[in-house]
Amino acid sequence: MLDVSPAVSPSQSDVRVRGVHHLALNTDDMKMTVDFYTEVLGMPLVHAMKVPPGTARGNPPFENLRHYFFDMGNDSLLAFFEMPKGAKEHGDRDALGGMQHVSFATSAEIAEGFLTRLQAAKVEILGPLDSAPGLKSMYFSDPNGIRLEISWRPIDHDADVHVIDSVAQRKAAAIRELQTLNDDPAWIERVTRNLA
């Protein structure tokens, strides 16, 4: 178990990420993936490369893989590795350690455009539906079987999307849930210190 006692845990003001740089997913058909993400979801391709042979980092264990990057908006990237056909099985999105789905934030107006584009591409859609108080979503899968979601607040307008606000919770409600996980008051206070 990870030891994150207060003595070793940096405060949020000391260490903080800025957001998602890129999310790396897998495909075994890069052409199909490029077509879906550029044409249906409108994410521009911004970098197309092959991973150099012998590169040992967090990449899949294959040489010379295609690794393409798409602009998700708001200065963040969606990336795909192209696995050799038949080299890996399809993943179980509900398995531990697996990625269940990716949710893309947008405004109410742009969500309508996504709905139209997905319907035109004959993509099966669940929603739009209420996914949380004040938050709407529609769910669908890309051609690789990766579950995707478009999320928006009906009150957000084109240039005014607030992701954190869409899920922000009052401290008292968070405490009630957290007490079902751990009833240590010091721990609960520490993890809820940023909630109002």
LOGU-382433 format. One line per 2 residues: number of its first residue (from 1); their letters; for each residue x, y, z of N, C-alpha, C. Coordinates in nm, 3 decimals. Example, Ala and Ser with C-alpha at 12.3 -4.5 7.8 and 13.67 -1.06 7.14 Angstrom:
1) AS) 1.319,-0.569,0.780,1.230,-0.450,0.780,1.320,-0.330,0.780 ~ 1.285,-0.225,0.708,1.367,-0.106,0.714,1.290,0.003,0.787
This chain:
1) ML) 0.084,-0.118,0.000,0.000,0.000,0.000,0.088,0.125,0.000 ~ 0.049,0.225,-0.073,0.120,0.351,-0.084,0.109,0.430,0.046
3) DV) 0.223,0.475,0.097,0.223,0.555,0.220,0.215,0.703,0.183 ~ 0.100,0.763,0.207,0.084,0.905,0.179,0.046,0.979,0.306
5) SP) 0.116,0.947,0.413,0.089,1.013,0.539,0.121,1.162,0.525 ~ 0.060,1.246,0.609,0.080,1.391,0.596,0.227,1.432,0.598
7) AV) 0.313,1.355,0.666,0.454,1.391,0.675,0.524,1.381,0.539 ~ 0.475,1.294,0.448,0.543,1.278,0.320,0.460,1.329,0.203
9) SP) 0.339,1.370,0.228,0.252,1.414,0.120,0.268,1.564,0.096 ~ 0.311,1.604,-0.026,0.325,1.747,-0.052,0.188,1.813,-0.056
11) SQ) 0.185,1.941,-0.021,0.058,2.012,-0.029,0.024,2.036,-0.176 ~ -0.102,2.062,-0.203,-0.144,2.084,-0.341,-0.076,2.206,-0.402
13) SD) -0.038,2.301,-0.321,0.029,2.419,-0.377,0.172,2.387,-0.420 ~ 0.231,2.280,-0.366,0.368,2.243,-0.402,0.376,2.166,-0.532
15) VR) 0.284,2.073,-0.552,0.287,1.985,-0.669,0.147,1.979,-0.727 ~ 0.137,2.012,-0.855,0.004,2.010,-0.917,0.018,1.995,-1.068
17) VR) -0.059,1.906,-1.126,-0.056,1.895,-1.271,-0.143,2.004,-1.331 ~ -0.117,2.036,-1.455,-0.192,2.141,-1.524,-0.314,2.084,-1.597
19) GV) -0.313,1.957,-1.626,-0.420,1.894,-1.702,-0.366,1.775,-1.777 ~ -0.441,1.726,-1.874,-0.397,1.611,-1.952,-0.304,1.658,-2.064
21) HH) -0.184,1.601,-2.072,-0.097,1.627,-2.187,-0.145,1.540,-2.302 ~ -0.145,1.408,-2.280,-0.205,1.319,-2.377,-0.253,1.192,-2.309
23) LA) -0.352,1.132,-2.369,-0.406,1.005,-2.327,-0.373,0.909,-2.440 ~ -0.302,0.800,-2.411,-0.258,0.707,-2.514,-0.347,0.582,-2.513
25) LN) -0.408,0.553,-2.627,-0.495,0.438,-2.645,-0.437,0.348,-2.753 ~ -0.499,0.233,-2.774,-0.449,0.137,-2.873,-0.552,0.108,-2.980
27) TD) -0.502,0.081,-3.099,-0.584,0.038,-3.212,-0.506,-0.068,-3.288 ~ -0.571,-0.142,-3.374,-0.498,-0.228,-3.467,-0.528,-0.187,-3.611
29) DM) -0.592,-0.070,-3.627,-0.624,-0.017,-3.759,-0.615,0.136,-3.752 ~ -0.495,0.188,-3.779,-0.474,0.332,-3.765,-0.554,0.411,-3.868
31) KM) -0.569,0.360,-3.989,-0.647,0.434,-4.091,-0.791,0.454,-4.045 ~ -0.854,0.346,-3.996,-0.991,0.355,-3.946,-0.999,0.454,-3.829
33) TV) -0.900,0.451,-3.743,-0.896,0.538,-3.626,-0.878,0.683,-3.668 ~ -0.788,0.709,-3.762,-0.768,0.845,-3.812,-0.897,0.898,-3.873
35) DF) -0.963,0.815,-3.955,-1.088,0.859,-4.018,-1.193,0.895,-3.915 ~ -1.210,0.813,-3.812,-1.313,0.838,-3.711,-1.282,0.965,-3.632
37) YT) -1.161,0.978,-3.582,-1.130,1.092,-3.494,-1.120,1.224,-3.570 ~ -1.073,1.221,-3.696,-1.066,1.347,-3.771,-1.199,1.382,-3.835
39) EV) -1.267,1.285,-3.895,-1.389,1.315,-3.971,-1.515,1.318,-3.885 ~ -1.530,1.223,-3.792,-1.653,1.217,-3.711,-1.642,1.307,-3.589
41) LG) -1.532,1.298,-3.514,-1.518,1.380,-3.394,-1.448,1.513,-3.418 ~ -1.393,1.533,-3.536,-1.335,1.662,-3.570,-1.208,1.697,-3.494
43) MP) -1.130,1.596,-3.455,-1.004,1.621,-3.385,-0.891,1.620,-3.488 ~ -0.828,1.733,-3.511,-0.722,1.736,-3.612,-0.603,1.646,-3.575
45) LV) -0.551,1.576,-3.674,-0.427,1.501,-3.658,-0.315,1.604,-3.650 ~ -0.233,1.599,-3.545,-0.127,1.698,-3.529,0.013,1.638,-3.534
47) HA) 0.025,1.505,-3.525,0.157,1.442,-3.531,0.140,1.295,-3.567 ~ 0.214,1.251,-3.668,0.213,1.111,-3.711,0.357,1.062,-3.714
49) MK) 0.386,0.959,-3.637,0.524,0.911,-3.627,0.526,0.761,-3.609 ~ 0.644,0.703,-3.622,0.668,0.566,-3.581,0.766,0.572,-3.465
51) VP) 0.739,0.492,-3.363,0.828,0.487,-3.247,0.961,0.427,-3.293 ~ 1.073,0.495,-3.267,1.202,0.443,-3.312,1.234,0.306,-3.251
53) PG) 1.297,0.218,-3.329,1.334,0.087,-3.275,1.421,0.102,-3.151 ~ 1.402,0.010,-3.056,1.483,0.009,-2.936,1.443,0.113,-2.832
55) TA) 1.333,0.182,-2.855,1.289,0.283,-2.759,1.223,0.213,-2.641 ~ 1.286,0.220,-2.527,1.233,0.155,-2.407,1.177,0.262,-2.315
57) RG) 1.049,0.282,-2.319,0.980,0.374,-2.228,0.843,0.316,-2.204 ~ 0.741,0.395,-2.182,0.610,0.342,-2.152,0.533,0.293,-2.272
59) NP) 0.601,0.266,-2.382,0.534,0.222,-2.504,0.501,0.073,-2.499 ~ 0.407,0.030,-2.583,0.381,-0.115,-2.594,0.506,-0.188,-2.642
61) PF) 0.515,-0.318,-2.613,0.638,-0.394,-2.640,0.653,-0.440,-2.785 ~ 0.641,-0.349,-2.879,0.659,-0.380,-3.021,0.748,-0.274,-3.083
63) EN) 0.826,-0.314,-3.183,0.914,-0.220,-3.251,0.839,-0.144,-3.360 ~ 0.881,-0.021,-3.385,0.836,0.056,-3.501,0.685,0.076,-3.509
65) LR) 0.619,0.094,-3.396,0.475,0.117,-3.396,0.439,0.256,-3.445 ~ 0.327,0.266,-3.516,0.273,0.398,-3.546,0.221,0.457,-3.415
67) HY) 0.245,0.587,-3.397,0.200,0.658,-3.277,0.152,0.796,-3.324 ~ 0.019,0.814,-3.331,-0.040,0.934,-3.388,-0.109,1.014,-3.278
69) FF) -0.107,1.146,-3.293,-0.163,1.237,-3.193,-0.271,1.325,-3.256 ~ -0.381,1.342,-3.183,-0.494,1.423,-3.225,-0.516,1.535,-3.124
71) DM) -0.555,1.652,-3.173,-0.583,1.767,-3.088,-0.721,1.751,-3.026 ~ -0.726,1.727,-2.894,-0.854,1.714,-2.821,-0.913,1.850,-2.787
73) GN) -0.838,1.956,-2.808,-0.882,2.089,-2.767,-0.824,2.125,-2.632 ~ -0.828,2.253,-2.600,-0.779,2.304,-2.473,-0.636,2.260,-2.443
75) DS) -0.555,2.252,-2.549,-0.412,2.220,-2.537,-0.387,2.082,-2.478 ~ -0.467,1.982,-2.519,-0.443,1.844,-2.475,-0.459,1.750,-2.594
77) LL) -0.394,1.635,-2.585,-0.383,1.544,-2.697,-0.442,1.407,-2.667 ~ -0.497,1.344,-2.770,-0.538,1.205,-2.767,-0.444,1.133,-2.861
79) AF) -0.381,1.026,-2.815,-0.282,0.954,-2.896,-0.325,0.808,-2.913 ~ -0.280,0.749,-3.021,-0.304,0.607,-3.046,-0.175,0.540,-3.088
81) FE) -0.154,0.419,-3.034,-0.053,0.328,-3.085,-0.125,0.228,-3.175 ~ -0.060,0.188,-3.284,-0.119,0.085,-3.370,-0.050,-0.049,-3.341
83) MP) -0.125,-0.138,-3.275,-0.074,-0.271,-3.243,-0.073,-0.356,-3.371 ~ 0.022,-0.449,-3.382,0.017,-0.541,-3.496,-0.114,-0.622,-3.491
85) KG) -0.177,-0.640,-3.607,-0.304,-0.715,-3.614,-0.288,-0.851,-3.547 ~ -0.381,-0.882,-3.456,-0.383,-1.012,-3.389,-0.284,-1.028,-3.276
87) AK) -0.200,-0.928,-3.250,-0.098,-0.941,-3.145,-0.156,-0.931,-3.005 ~ -0.266,-0.860,-2.989,-0.329,-0.841,-2.858,-0.479,-0.861,-2.870
89) EH) -0.538,-0.912,-2.761,-0.684,-0.926,-2.757,-0.747,-0.791,-2.726 ~ -0.877,-0.780,-2.756,-0.950,-0.661,-2.715,-0.958,-0.660,-2.563
91) GD) -0.944,-0.541,-2.504,-0.947,-0.528,-2.359,-1.088,-0.531,-2.304 ~ -1.096,-0.552,-2.176,-1.223,-0.548,-2.103,-1.226,-0.414,-2.030
93) RD) -1.311,-0.322,-2.075,-1.312,-0.188,-2.016,-1.356,-0.189,-1.870 ~ -1.412,-0.299,-1.823,-1.454,-0.306,-1.683,-1.355,-0.383,-1.595
95) AL) -1.240,-0.420,-1.653,-1.137,-0.491,-1.575,-1.059,-0.392,-1.490 ~ -1.009,-0.439,-1.375,-0.923,-0.354,-1.292,-0.801,-0.313,-1.373
97) GG) -0.764,-0.188,-1.363,-0.649,-0.138,-1.436,-0.681,-0.101,-1.580 ~ -0.802,-0.132,-1.626,-0.842,-0.096,-1.761,-0.902,0.043,-1.763
99) MQ) -0.914,0.098,-1.882,-0.978,0.228,-1.896,-1.124,0.207,-1.929 ~ -1.214,0.254,-1.844,-1.356,0.231,-1.864,-1.411,0.316,-1.978
101) HV) -1.383,0.446,-1.979,-1.422,0.532,-2.091,-1.349,0.665,-2.083 ~ -1.355,0.740,-2.192,-1.299,0.874,-2.199,-1.416,0.970,-2.219
103) SF) -1.421,1.076,-2.140,-1.525,1.177,-2.156,-1.461,1.306,-2.206 ~ -1.516,1.358,-2.316,-1.470,1.485,-2.372,-1.567,1.594,-2.331
105) AT) -1.515,1.707,-2.283,-1.598,1.819,-2.240,-1.628,1.909,-2.359 ~ -1.751,1.960,-2.362,-1.789,2.056,-2.464,-1.902,2.143,-2.411
107) SA) -1.950,2.232,-2.493,-2.062,2.318,-2.456,-2.192,2.257,-2.508 ~ -2.303,2.310,-2.462,-2.434,2.261,-2.506,-2.451,2.276,-2.657
109) EI) -2.409,2.391,-2.710,-2.425,2.414,-2.854,-2.343,2.315,-2.937 ~ -2.220,2.292,-2.897,-2.134,2.202,-2.973,-2.179,2.057,-2.956
111) AE) -2.236,2.024,-2.840,-2.289,1.888,-2.820,-2.393,1.854,-2.926 ~ -2.476,1.951,-2.962,-2.576,1.930,-3.069,-2.507,1.892,-3.199
113) GF) -2.397,1.959,-3.231,-2.322,1.928,-3.352,-2.263,1.788,-3.348 ~ -2.212,1.748,-3.231,-2.160,1.612,-3.217,-2.271,1.509,-3.239
115) LT) -2.387,1.535,-3.182,-2.499,1.443,-3.199,-2.531,1.425,-3.347 ~ -2.537,1.535,-3.420,-2.565,1.531,-3.564,-2.458,1.452,-3.639
117) RL) -2.332,1.477,-3.607,-2.221,1.408,-3.676,-2.222,1.258,-3.646 ~ -2.244,1.223,-3.520,-2.248,1.081,-3.482,-2.365,1.010,-3.551
119) QA) -2.480,1.074,-3.554,-2.595,1.014,-3.622,-2.569,0.998,-3.771 ~ -2.507,1.096,-3.834,-2.475,1.089,-3.977,-2.378,0.975,-4.006
121) AK) -2.287,0.947,-3.910,-2.191,0.838,-3.926,-2.249,0.704,-3.882 ~ -2.378,0.703,-3.844,-2.449,0.582,-3.801,-2.383,0.516,-3.680
123) VE) -2.336,0.600,-3.588,-2.277,0.552,-3.463,-2.390,0.535,-3.363 ~ -2.394,0.420,-3.297,-2.496,0.395,-3.195,-2.468,0.482,-3.073
125) IL) -2.570,0.555,-3.027,-2.553,0.653,-2.919,-2.649,0.621,-2.805 ~ -2.599,0.629,-2.682,-2.684,0.622,-2.563,-2.693,0.765,-2.511
127) GP) -2.813,0.821,-2.512,-2.831,0.958,-2.466,-2.874,1.046,-2.581 ~ -2.872,1.175,-2.557,-2.830,1.247,-2.438,-2.914,1.212,-2.314
129) LD) -2.846,1.210,-2.200,-2.911,1.179,-2.074,-2.845,1.256,-1.961 ~ -2.913,1.264,-1.847,-2.857,1.328,-1.729,-2.758,1.231,-1.665
131) SA) -2.630,1.268,-1.662,-2.529,1.178,-1.605,-2.491,1.217,-1.462 ~ -2.518,1.339,-1.423,-2.495,1.389,-1.287,-2.581,1.515,-1.275
133) PG) -2.603,1.563,-1.154,-2.683,1.686,-1.141,-2.623,1.800,-1.223 ~ -2.702,1.852,-1.317,-2.657,1.962,-1.401,-2.563,1.925,-1.512
135) LK) -2.546,1.796,-1.539,-2.452,1.751,-1.642,-2.523,1.656,-1.737 ~ -2.508,1.678,-1.865,-2.564,1.593,-1.970,-2.450,1.517,-2.036
137) SM) -2.483,1.397,-2.086,-2.382,1.316,-2.155,-2.447,1.235,-2.265 ~ -2.365,1.198,-2.362,-2.402,1.094,-2.457,-2.282,1.000,-2.468
139) YF) -2.313,0.871,-2.476,-2.211,0.767,-2.479,-2.215,0.696,-2.613 ~ -2.098,0.654,-2.660,-2.086,0.581,-2.786,-1.949,0.515,-2.789
141) SD) -1.926,0.431,-2.886,-1.796,0.365,-2.899,-1.731,0.403,-3.030 ~ -1.598,0.412,-3.028,-1.526,0.435,-3.152,-1.515,0.301,-3.226
143) PN) -1.461,0.298,-3.347,-1.454,0.172,-3.423,-1.366,0.064,-3.358 ~ -1.282,0.102,-3.259,-1.200,0.006,-3.186,-1.275,-0.057,-3.069
145) GI) -1.397,-0.008,-3.043,-1.472,-0.056,-2.927,-1.442,0.023,-2.800 ~ -1.370,0.135,-2.812,-1.338,0.218,-2.696,-1.460,0.302,-2.663
147) RL) -1.506,0.295,-2.538,-1.624,0.370,-2.495,-1.585,0.517,-2.478 ~ -1.661,0.604,-2.541,-1.639,0.748,-2.535,-1.764,0.816,-2.482
149) EI) -1.747,0.937,-2.432,-1.858,1.016,-2.379,-1.835,1.162,-2.417 ~ -1.940,1.231,-2.453,-1.938,1.376,-2.469,-2.019,1.430,-2.351
151) SW) -1.960,1.522,-2.273,-2.025,1.577,-2.154,-2.036,1.728,-2.164 ~ -2.150,1.780,-2.117,-2.170,1.925,-2.117,-2.270,1.965,-2.011
153) RP) -2.259,2.090,-1.970,-2.359,2.150,-1.881,-2.450,2.234,-1.968 ~ -2.581,2.217,-1.959,-2.671,2.298,-2.041,-2.651,2.448,-2.022
155) ID) -2.596,2.489,-1.907,-2.576,2.633,-1.882,-2.447,2.686,-1.943 ~ -2.356,2.597,-1.986,-2.231,2.643,-2.046,-2.253,2.679,-2.192
157) HD) -2.191,2.787,-2.234,-2.201,2.831,-2.372,-2.069,2.805,-2.442 ~ -2.067,2.826,-2.571,-1.956,2.787,-2.656,-1.817,2.815,-2.598
159) AD) -1.793,2.936,-2.551,-1.660,2.972,-2.501,-1.651,2.963,-2.349 ~ -1.746,2.900,-2.285,-1.756,2.906,-2.140,-1.781,2.767,-2.081
161) VH) -1.685,2.673,-2.101,-1.700,2.537,-2.051,-1.622,2.524,-1.920 ~ -1.688,2.476,-1.817,-1.626,2.463,-1.685,-1.633,2.318,-1.640
163) VI) -1.525,2.244,-1.659,-1.523,2.101,-1.629,-1.530,2.075,-1.479 ~ -1.445,2.138,-1.400,-1.443,2.114,-1.256,-1.577,2.151,-1.194
165) DS) -1.632,2.264,-1.235,-1.762,2.306,-1.183,-1.872,2.204,-1.212 ~ -1.857,2.128,-1.321,-1.962,2.034,-1.359,-1.972,1.916,-1.263
167) VA) -1.869,1.891,-1.185,-1.873,1.778,-1.090,-1.847,1.822,-0.946 ~ -1.825,1.951,-0.924,-1.794,2.000,-0.789,-1.905,1.961,-0.692
169) QR) -1.864,1.924,-0.572,-1.956,1.874,-0.471,-1.935,1.953,-0.342 ~ -2.040,1.969,-0.266,-2.029,2.034,-0.136,-1.954,1.941,-0.041
171) KA) -1.879,2.000,0.049,-1.796,1.924,0.142,-1.878,1.824,0.225 ~ -1.994,1.866,0.273,-2.076,1.777,0.358,-2.117,1.651,0.283
173) AA) -2.153,1.664,0.156,-2.193,1.546,0.077,-2.074,1.453,0.055 ~ -1.957,1.511,0.028,-1.837,1.429,0.009,-1.801,1.356,0.139
175) IR) -1.813,1.425,0.251,-1.780,1.363,0.380,-1.871,1.243,0.408 ~ -1.999,1.256,0.379,-2.091,1.143,0.401,-2.047,1.020,0.323
177) EL) -2.007,1.038,0.199,-1.960,0.924,0.119,-1.826,0.874,0.170 ~ -1.732,0.964,0.197,-1.598,0.923,0.241,-1.602,0.846,0.372
179) QT) -1.697,0.876,0.459,-1.708,0.803,0.586,-1.742,0.655,0.563 ~ -1.799,0.621,0.449,-1.825,0.480,0.419,-1.698,0.409,0.375
181) LN) -1.594,0.486,0.343,-1.465,0.431,0.301,-1.366,0.426,0.415 ~ -1.362,0.534,0.495,-1.267,0.545,0.605,-1.324,0.646,0.704
183) DD) -1.338,0.607,0.830,-1.400,0.698,0.927,-1.300,0.778,1.009 ~ -1.174,0.786,0.966,-1.071,0.864,1.035,-1.094,1.013,1.007
185) PA) -1.134,1.093,1.108,-1.164,1.236,1.086,-1.046,1.314,1.029 ~ -0.924,1.283,1.071,-0.807,1.356,1.019,-0.790,1.329,0.869
187) WI) -0.808,1.205,0.829,-0.797,1.170,0.687,-0.906,1.240,0.607 ~ -1.029,1.235,0.658,-1.141,1.298,0.588,-1.117,1.449,0.574
189) ER) -1.070,1.513,0.678,-1.044,1.657,0.671,-0.933,1.686,0.568 ~ -0.830,1.603,0.568,-0.718,1.624,0.475,-0.763,1.613,0.330
191) VT) -0.844,1.512,0.296,-0.881,1.492,0.156,-0.994,1.583,0.110 ~ -1.063,1.649,0.205,-1.172,1.740,0.166,-1.135,1.888,0.187
193) RN) -1.010,1.915,0.217,-0.971,2.053,0.253,-0.998,2.155,0.143 ~ -1.012,2.111,0.017,-1.035,2.205,-0.093,-1.183,2.220,-0.128
195) LA) -1.270,2.148,-0.059,-1.412,2.158,-0.089,-1.481,2.263,-0.003 ~ -1.581,2.326,-0.058,-1.654,2.430,0.016,-1.767,2.371,0.098
